[in-house]
Amino acid sequence: MCTIFGCGDDDETPKPELNDSDRRSFIKGAIALPLATVLAYPELAGAAASRTTPISVKIPGGGEVKCIIALPAKLPAPTVLLVHEWWGLNDQIKSVAVEFAKQGYMAVAIDLYNGQATSNSATARRLMRNVDEDLATKQIKAMADWMRAHKNSTGKVGTIGWCFGGGWSLNCSIATPVDATVIYYGHVKRSAEQLASLKGPVLAHFASKDKWINKPMVEDFEAEMKKAGKTDLTVHWYEADHAFANPSSARYDQKDAALAWQRTLEFYKKHLG
């Protein structure tokens, strides 16, 4: 079950078909597979995640933030900052970072749980509620600024997050100027005053069957964005439920997930290059 705080345990949705030959070849790095297939199989997600590199970045004023990075074949490149779901920085999110690198972006996935990740909903809820918002804001701002100034970056930065991470994708864009913000069914209850510092266009994906990240919340968000003078907002609704883009969720919707991903890539291509 999903609440405003995140997603709980569910039976798995039917997985995409995968034969042993393709599985072995992918693990060896010999072939590519669709992102949905990789995310649906823990063994494949683990193999993809192993192709990322852990990094640690100092925060101005003291402290550090842990992340992973995946680099594209061609540098310098525009950058994408990924924020995990309430499960933490797991192999799935790392796999998405690898996919963004294949698409030509320098991808960095931030760890707001300081190395902790789980598949247990009660633990996930505890980890999420223990996040220090002031510290997390400093960490995510530091990462966006670091990516913008990195020698391998073109200076363009986009953010993206799912559920818990969707709200933090927006928080990052409020905390520091970015060039493109993507939100997947994240908590978007913000005032016009909070949104005043937001820069750049926003793309948001929401599910019509989501009982918590719902139409009233999103309509209020749209109204507050307008009140703040932020007109570059695109909202897409899908006849789906919360976590529809996660292949390991029982609410996964293959068609809508593919459409949302296509729209996300087109959005980044337009605004990041």
N, C-alpha and C positions, 0 to 999 in steps of 0.2 A: 504494500500500500504506500502511496505517496501523500505527504502532508506538505505544508508550507516550508517545513524544515528539511525535507529531502525524501528519498525513496526507500521503502522498506524491502523486505524479502519477497520474492515472487517465484512462481514456477517459471522455468525457462521457456522461451518461445522456440518453435521449431528452427533448427539451425540450417543455414545454407548447405547444400550438398558439397562434400569435399572428399576426393579420393586420396588414397595413401600416397600415390606418386606425387601429386601436387603438394600434399602436406610436407613430405620429406624435402621436396625441392625448395619450398618456401623457407623452411627452417635452415636450409643450407645457404639461402640467399640467392638461389639460382633463378627463381621466377618471382613475379609479383602476383598478388591476388587482390581482389576487390576489398576495400576497407571494411565493408560489412562482414565479409567472411573472416577476415583477420580478427575483428573485434568479437565475433561470436565464439571463437575457439581459444580458450586460455593458453594452450600450447603455442598457437600462432601469435597471439598478442605478446606472449613472453619473448618469443623470438624477435619480433619487431622491436619490442622495448629494449632488448639487448643492444640494439644498434644506436641507442642514444648515449650521450655522455653526461655524467653528473657534473654540475658546477655549483659553486658557492660564490655569492656576490655580497660585498660589504654594503651595509646601509649607512648613509650619512648620519653621523651622530652616534654610531655604534651599533653593533650587532651584524647579522648576516641573514641571507635568505638562500635556501637550497632550491635548486631547479635541475632540470635536465635540458639538454640542447640537441637538436638534430639539424644538420647543415645540408643545404642543397648542393647539387653538383656545380652550380655556377654562383660565384660570389663577386662583388657584393650583391646582396639580395634584400628585398623588403622583409620585415619581420612580423611574426605573429606570436602573441603571448597567450598561452592556454591556461585556463583555471579549472581545476578538477571538480568533480561532483563531490557529494558529501562522503564518499568512500575514501577519499584521499588520492594522492598521486599514484595511481596504480598502472598496471601494464596497458590497460585500455587507453588511458589518456596519453601515455607515452607513445602508443601505436599511432594515435591521431597526429601527434607531433611529427612522427616519421613520415606520415602521409603528406603533411603540409610541406615537409622538406622535399618530397618527390614532386610536389607541385611548384617548387621553385622558391620557397620561403625559408628563411632562417627561423626555426620554430623553437620556442622556449616554453616549457611547462613548469609553472611555479608550484612549489609545495608549501601550502599554508598550514600543514599539520606537522611540520618539522620532522619528516621521515616516517610518520605513521600512516598506515593505510589498513583497511579492513574490508571484509565482506559481510560483516555482522551489523545489522541495522541499529541495534542498541549502542554498539561501540561507535558507529558512525555518528549517531545523534550526539553522543557525548563529546566526540572530537570536534564536531562542528560548533557545538555550544560553548566549547572552551576556547574558541578562537578569539584572541584579543583584537578587537576591531581597529584600534589605533595602531597597533603593531602591524597587523596585516595590511593596513592602508599604506604605511611606510614601506613595507616590503614590496608590495605590488607596484607602487610608484617608483621605487628604486629600480625595479627590474625593467619597467617601461623606459625609464630614462637611460638605463645602461644599454638597452637594445638600440635605442635611437642613436646613441653615440658610438656604438661598436664599430670597429674597423671593417667588419664584414657586412655591415648594414648600409642600406641606401638612405637611412634616416627616416623611413616610413615604418610606422608601428600600428598593428591592428591587435585588438583583443578579442577573445572568444571564451565562453564558459557555458557550462551545462548545469541547470538546477542551482545548487549552492554556488557553483562557479559562474553561472549566468549573472547573478546579482553582483558578484565580484568583478566580472568583466565591466559592468556599468560603473562600479565604484572606482575602478582604475581610471576610466575615462573622465570621471569627475575630478579625480585627484591630480591628474596630469594630462596635458593635451595629447591625444592620439588621433590617428588618421582614419580609423574605421573601427566601430564597435559592433560585435555580434553577441546576441543574447539568445540562448536556448532555454525557454521556459524557466527563466530566473525571476527571483523576487524583485519587482521594479517599483515598489511603493516609495516614491521620492517626492519631495516638495519642489516647487519652482525655484526656491532659494538654493536648495541643494544642487539642482540641475544647472544653475546659472553658469558654473565654471566649465561645464561640459563643452568639448570642442569636437568637431567632426561628425560625420553621418553615423546613424545607428540602424542596424538591421536586427529585427527581433522575430523569433519563431515561437509561436504559442499553440497550445492544443485545446480544441473546443471542449473536450471532455475532462479537462483538468479542473478539479474541484477547488483547488487552492490558488494556483497561479491562474486566475480566471478572468473573464471578460470585465467585470467591474474593476478589478485591480489594474488591468491593462488600459481600460478607458480612462481611469484616473491618471495613469502615467502619461497617456497621450495628451490629456488636458493640461497637466502640469508642464509637460515639455512645451506645449504651445504658449502657455503663460510665461515661460522662461525665454520665449523667442527662439526655441530650438525646433526648426521646421524640417530638418533633414532626418526624418524618422520613417522607416518602412517597417510595417508590421504585417506578418503573414500568419494566418490561422490555418490549422490543419484539423481535419476530422479525425482526431487521434487523442490519446491520453498522454499524461505526463511521462517523460522519458521515452517518447516514441522514437527517438534517434539512437537509442542504446540497444544493440542487437542481443544483449544478454538479458534484457528485460522482457517480461511477458507482455508488456504494452508496446513493444517494438512494432513499428509500422514501416515495412520496407519501402513502399512507394513514397510515403511522405518523408521518410528519412533521406531518401535519394534526392528528392526535390529540394529539401532544405539545404542539403550539402551542395547541390548545384548552385542554388541561389547564393550561398555563402561564398563559394569560389568566384562567382561572377562579381559579387560585391567587392571582394578583396582585389580582384583584377582591376576593377574600375578605380578604386580609391588608393590602392597600394602600388599597383603597377606589376 
